[in-house]
Amino acid sequence: MIKSISNLLNFYNMLVFSTVNKSFLKFISDFGPLLIFFTIYYKSGKNLTVAIPPLIIATLLAIAIVYFVEKKIPYVPLIGGIVITLFGGLTLYFNNPIFIYMKPTIVNVIFGSTLIIGKFLFQKNFLKFFLQQAFQLNEIGWDKLNFRWAYFFIFLAILNEIVWRTQPESTWVNFKVWGILPITFIFTIFQLPLIRKYKI
């Protein structure tokens, strides 16, 4: 009996620490490259040309680390990494910052459109495909969560367009690093009642 309880506690500890480590790894892989970009941008006298190459390298390195740790392709970060590399490269090649300004817009439009088109045209819930290992919902819950995230991505795209088109470059950099993540975190917190309501 004692041995069984001990084994159960060991399993629980492994599960908790595994979850914490994965969450920490995801946070570092998402925020680490942005922090490097932010730091180099200001240390170089607000020079995007200097800050973009480390951002690209750090992003690709973060994707590689997640792949080796989790032993699976991180599709969402991979898409983001490809777009960062493409638009960062275009910014450097043409010496025009508009490409990197529009990167968050393009990424969020891609994610939002994928969720909407996948559901309407292909009857596929791509959010469920990516998150079903994290928690289980019934179909009504998945559909509602799917559209909430789709509209949220579109909202972020519009917000990014407003910021970079109306504000100085430094304000956009601060928004990209310190604005998008907290907004996303708050939005995620507000989805918890829906998840609890439709959780299987």
N, C-alpha and C positions, 0 to 999 in steps of 0.2 A: 504493500500500500504506500509506504513512504517512498519507495523507489519510483512508483508510478507518479506520485505527486512531484518528485524531484525532476523526473523526465518532462512532465508537463510544464513546470516552471522554466526549465532550460529551453524548451521549445518556444515558450512565450517570450523569453528574453531574446532569443535569436530572431524571432519575428519582429519584435519592437525595434531592436537595433538595426535590423536589415532595412526596415521601413524608414527609420531616421537617417541611415546612411544614404539610402536612395534619394530621399528628399533633399538632403544636404548636397549630394552630388548633382542633382538637377538644378538646385539653386546656384551652385558654383558654375556649372556649365552654361547657365543662362545669363547670370549676372557678371561672371568673371571677365569675359571679353568686353562687355560694356564698361566695366570699371577701368580696364586697361585703356580702352579708347578714350574715356573721360580724362584720365590722368595724363596721358600723353598729349591729348589735345590742348590742355591748359599749360602743361610744361613747355610745349613747343610754341607758345604764344598764339594759341587758337589757330593752329595750322592743320586743316583737314588732311592735306596731302601727307603729312608726317604721321597722323593718327590712324589713317585707314589701313595701311599694311599690317600693323600689329593687331588691329581688330580682326582682319581676315585670318591671320595666322592663329590667333587665340581661339577664334570660333571653330576653325577646322580641327585644332588640337582638342578642344572640348568635345567635339563630336566623336573623335577617335577614342578619347578616354571613356566616354559613355558606352561606346560600342564594345570596348575591351572589358569593361566592368560588367555590363549587363548581358553580354554575348548575344546582342541582337541589334539590328539597325534602328537607330533613333530617327524615325521618318520625319517627324515635325522639325527637330533641330537641323536635320539634313537639308530639308527644303530651305529653311532660313539661312543655312550656311552657303548653299548654292546661290541664293539671291544676293546675300552680302558680298560674296566673291564677285559675282557678275556686276552688280551696281557699283561696288567699290572700285572694281577694275575700270569701269567706264568713267567714273569720276576722275581717276588718276590719268587715264589715257586722254580724255578730252579736256582735262583741267577744268571741269565744270561740276560744282557741288550738287546740282539739281538731281543727279542720279542717286546719290546717297541720301539726299533729303526724302526722295520718293520711295526708298527701300521699304520703310515700315508700312507705307500705304499699299505697295504692291503685295507684300507678304500677307497683310491682313485681308486684303481683297481676295487673294488666292484661298486663304483658309475659310473665309466667310462664304465665298461662292461655292467652294467644294462641298461644304456642309449642306447648303441649300439645293444645289444642283443634284448632289448625290441622293437626297431624299425625294425630290420631285421627279427627276428624270429616271433614276435607276432604282428607286425604292430601297436605297441603302443608307443606313445611318452610320456615317464614317466616325462620328464621335463615339458611338458604341464600340466600333472596331478598335479604337485606340485606348478606350478607358474601361472596357469590360473586365479587365483583370484587376482593376482597382476597386470596383464595387459593382453590384448587380442591381439593376432597376428593371421594372416592367416596361413594356414598349411605350406606353403613354409617357412615362417619365423620361425615357431616352429621347423621344421625339421633342418634348418640351425643352429638355436640356440642349438638344442639338440646335434648335432654332434660337434659343437664347444666346448661345455661343456664336452662332452665325451672325446675328444682329450686333453682338458686342464687337466682333472683329470688324464689321463694317463701320461701326461707331469709331473704333480706334483709327481706321483708315481716314475717315473724315476729319477727326480731331488732329491727326498728324498733318493733313493738308492745310488746315487752318493755322496751325502753329508755324510751320515753315514758311508759309506764304505771307504771314502778317507780322512775324517776330524776327529779331536779329538771330544770326546763326548760333550764337552762344546760348540763347534761350531755347532754341530747338535742341541743342546738344543736352542741356539740362533736362528738358522734357523727355528726351529719348532714354536717358539713363535713370533719372529719378522720378519721372512721371508715369511712364507706361506700366512699370512693374507694380507700384502701389495701387494704381487704378485696377489692374488685372487681379491683384490679390483681394481687393475689396469686392469686386464683382464675384469672385469665386466664393467668398464668404457668404454672400447673399444667395448663393445657389444651394447652400446646405439644407435649408428647410424643404426645398423641392426634392433633394436627394433622399432625405429622411422619409418624406411622404410616400415616395414611389419605390423605396428600396425593398428588394425581395428578401 
